[in-house]
Amino acid sequence: MSTIESILPAAVEGFFALCVGAAVGSFVNVIAYRVPLGLSVIRPASRCPECGKALGWSENLPIIGWLFLLGKCRGCRQPISVQYPLIELGVGLFTAWLYLTLFHTEQGSWWGSGTSSWWRVAGLLHSLPAVCGLVVFIGGMAAVALCDAARYLVPMSIVRWVAGIGVASWVIQAHVSIRPVDFFPPIPLPPGAWMGAALGGGLGVLIANGLLRVGTLRRSFADYDDFVAEGETLGDYPHARREMGPEAAFLGLVGLGALAGWCADSWLSPIREVASVQVLSACCAGFLVGGGIVWIVRILGTLAFGREAMGLGDVHILAAAGAVLGWRDPLLAFVLAPFPALLWTVGQRCLRPPGSRRELPFGPYLVIGLAVVLVLRPVLVDLGQLLHWIPGETAQIHRAFG
């Protein structure tokens, strides 16, 4: 087989993945603009924010539409931000890169060392539910990063949809038959009694949220708006330490649920081998570990410094990531996130005058950390001290579900 014949299928599929990712990026732009304003992301159709002129189908094409219009509205001739095609291109390239990494890296190759062979053996058709969950995850995290960077706001509706669709995609995947393989699907399972703890902790989250909704548990920072002047994004809140009490109570209920699940783990024996139970426990473990590590840092930092340390939005970002990717990747992302934050801070100090500097919240850095983990996993695998954190060929255990 010639080189062209061997490369052509990957190139065609990669281009298709690029197009799908660009379409997702176009929707990301809609979400990032409308959700913080409380607008529907479905209606009305895309239109110029200045004159209200609706865009035609050709103008709505990702990247190409902006080029077709030469970056200006056809009605009022006002400039259209270059952010739109850049986000579409960025999400498209990331999606294509990830797709080629998962499905077109050879087993045993250096680049393939960072991904599980399950993807390549199962193929796109038989792993479609998991792939859909990943695509929603990519788009949702991009939208969250844009909202947080622009408005210092992490819309809870976005991260909840990401987490919910992620969990549903893995549960559905558990019931999709695939060709028999020797590798377990690429989401790390909690070992031993940790399965019961993960499921119990997930139940604890549901119970705590129910008590929060009916008012039995008090929401933290309920009077925050009283300390934010009109037009400001952030306020100087004087009672941050006090508000850690309700948050600790919420976490306490989750911890009790996890402890109860740990103690009752033996009761799971009849259903331990059920694929949907296994992946549900993996998603719960990722949700709890991802969100828990940030929340604990937030509580301890707030108690130590007397001001809100990290935001609850950051908690939800890594919790949603854990629900989709499992418990290892959010921990890695949390470790990596300070590095882009440091680069941004140094760049601001070196390149911009003091009056024009703009600090970013931590959410976008967490998203960058997640992107690095997904795309540069083989590089991380090569770092020996991180090897035991990385789910890859070392996760060749048990069997595939299907």
VENFENRA-V371632 format. One record per pair of residues at least 6 apart in sequence whose C-alpha atoms are under 7 Angstrom apart, sorted by the first residue. I is the first residue (numbers start at 1). J is the second residue. If there is no record, write none. Layout:
i=I j=J
i=I j=J
This chain:
i=10 j=104
i=14 j=96
i=14 j=100
i=17 j=95
i=17 j=96
i=17 j=99
i=18 j=92
i=18 j=93
i=18 j=95
i=18 j=96
i=19 j=92
i=20 j=92
i=21 j=91
i=21 j=92
i=21 j=95
i=22 j=62
i=22 j=88
i=22 j=89
i=22 j=91
i=22 j=92
i=23 j=62
i=23 j=88
i=24 j=139
i=25 j=87
i=25 j=88
i=25 j=91
i=25 j=92
i=25 j=139
i=26 j=62
i=26 j=88
i=28 j=139
i=28 j=142
i=28 j=143
i=29 j=84
i=30 j=41
i=31 j=41
i=31 j=143
i=32 j=143
i=32 j=146
i=32 j=147
i=34 j=40
i=34 j=41
i=36 j=155
i=45 j=54
i=46 j=54
i=46 j=55
i=47 j=53
i=47 j=54
i=47 j=55
i=48 j=54
i=48 j=73
i=51 j=76
i=53 j=75
i=58 j=65
i=59 j=65
i=59 j=66
i=59 j=68
i=62 j=85
i=62 j=88
i=63 j=85
i=63 j=88
i=63 j=89
i=66 j=85
i=71 j=79
i=71 j=80
i=72 j=78
i=72 j=79
i=72 j=80
i=73 j=79
i=73 j=80
i=98 j=375
i=102 j=115
i=102 j=119
i=102 j=120
i=103 j=119
i=103 j=120
i=103 j=123
i=105 j=111
i=105 j=112
i=106 j=112
i=107 j=117
i=110 j=378
i=111 j=378
i=113 j=378
i=113 j=392
i=113 j=393
i=114 j=377
i=114 j=378
i=114 j=381
i=114 j=392
i=115 j=392
i=115 j=393
i=116 j=186
i=116 j=392
i=116 j=393
i=117 j=183
i=118 j=183
i=118 j=184
i=118 j=185
i=118 j=186
i=119 j=127
i=122 j=178
i=122 j=179
i=126 j=176
i=126 j=178
i=127 j=173
i=129 j=169
i=129 j=170
i=129 j=172
i=129 j=173
i=130 j=169
i=130 j=170
i=130 j=173
i=133 j=165
i=133 j=166
i=133 j=169
i=136 j=162
i=137 j=162
i=140 j=158
i=140 j=159
i=140 j=162
i=141 j=367
i=144 j=154
i=144 j=155
i=145 j=363
i=145 j=364
i=145 j=367
i=147 j=153
i=147 j=154
i=148 j=154
i=148 j=361
i=148 j=363
i=148 j=364
i=149 j=360
i=149 j=361
i=149 j=364
i=152 j=233
i=152 j=361
i=154 j=313
i=159 j=316
i=159 j=317
i=159 j=320
i=162 j=320
i=163 j=320
i=163 j=323
i=163 j=324
i=166 j=323
i=166 j=324
i=167 j=280
i=167 j=283
i=167 j=323
i=167 j=324
i=170 j=279
i=171 j=276
i=171 j=279
i=171 j=280
i=174 j=275
i=174 j=276
i=174 j=401
i=174 j=402
i=175 j=402
i=176 j=402
i=177 j=402
i=178 j=402
i=180 j=400
i=181 j=399
i=181 j=400
i=182 j=399
i=182 j=400
i=183 j=396
i=183 j=397
i=183 j=398
i=183 j=399
i=183 j=400
i=184 j=395
i=184 j=396
i=184 j=397
i=184 j=398
i=184 j=399
i=184 j=400
i=185 j=400
i=186 j=391
i=187 j=282
i=187 j=325
i=187 j=326
i=188 j=282
i=188 j=326
i=188 j=391
i=189 j=278
i=189 j=282
i=190 j=282
i=190 j=285
i=193 j=262
i=193 j=265
i=194 j=262
i=195 j=281
i=196 j=261
i=196 j=262
i=196 j=264
i=196 j=265
i=197 j=258
i=197 j=259
i=197 j=261
i=197 j=262
i=198 j=258
i=198 j=281
i=198 j=284
i=198 j=285
i=199 j=261
i=199 j=281
i=199 j=284
i=200 j=257
i=200 j=258
i=200 j=260
i=200 j=261
i=201 j=254
i=201 j=255
i=201 j=257
i=201 j=258
i=202 j=284
i=203 j=257
i=204 j=253
i=204 j=254
i=204 j=257
i=205 j=254
i=208 j=250
i=208 j=253
i=211 j=217
i=212 j=218
i=212 j=219
i=217 j=246
i=218 j=246
i=219 j=246
i=220 j=243
i=220 j=246
i=220 j=247
i=221 j=243
i=224 j=237
i=227 j=235
i=227 j=236
i=227 j=237
i=228 j=234
i=228 j=235
i=240 j=302
i=240 j=306
i=240 j=307
i=240 j=308
i=241 j=302
i=241 j=303
i=241 j=306
i=244 j=299
i=272 j=278
i=275 j=401
i=282 j=326
i=283 j=322
i=283 j=323
i=283 j=324
i=283 j=326
i=284 j=323
i=285 j=326
i=285 j=327
i=286 j=319
i=286 j=322
i=286 j=323
i=286 j=325
i=286 j=326
i=286 j=327
i=287 j=319
i=287 j=320
i=287 j=322
i=287 j=323
i=288 j=319
i=289 j=327
i=290 j=318
i=290 j=319
i=290 j=322
i=290 j=327
i=290 j=330
i=290 j=331
i=291 j=315
i=291 j=316
i=291 j=318
i=291 j=319
i=294 j=314
i=294 j=315
i=295 j=315
i=298 j=309
i=298 j=310
i=301 j=309
i=302 j=308
i=302 j=309
i=314 j=363
i=318 j=330
i=321 j=330
i=322 j=330
i=328 j=389
i=328 j=390
i=329 j=373
i=330 j=370
i=333 j=366
i=333 j=369
i=333 j=370
i=333 j=373
i=334 j=366
i=334 j=369
i=336 j=369
i=337 j=365
i=337 j=366
i=337 j=368
i=337 j=369
i=340 j=365
i=341 j=365
i=348 j=357
i=380 j=386
i=381 j=387
i=381 j=390
